[in-house]
Amino acid sequence: MEVSRIIAEIDAQIAKLQQARALLAGTQTVRTGPGRPKGATNVGKKRKLSPEGRKRIAEAMKKRWAERRKQGAKA
């Protein structure tokens, strides 16, 4: 067996033992896959934009597009 392979296996075992220790100590939760964990507080909440805010954003974008058009005309 190669030394590097033995070291890799030891590192894998150390990682497993550290995870088990963290679970027993209660400092880590088990994650089974990607995404938000169950019980996340802001799941399903949708942000709402006021009509005033929407108007401000629209005006800022129009201004930005006008400036880009000017830049394109100069080049």
Steps between C-alpha positions, in 0.01 A plus 500: 500500500627848415570745778284770336205258479539405867508869595187567293314215673610624843381852411162359391465314829595811696235701316235237579600492866492880526153505349381232744649696790329819387166319477537355846602835643199662336699758306406387151182394322482222245452617142383240254521702182515840337251774571360662809478298817157409631354759732670797336321812618468694175378218275199608297523868582489715192630853496259763382598818324290811547376686192728792594801272519412340170472845340840608639661188358335550159618862483855404600511229233370737232770747597763227485383383157503859370860541619596174328340619178705821523817296555419288195439807284836652595699186414 
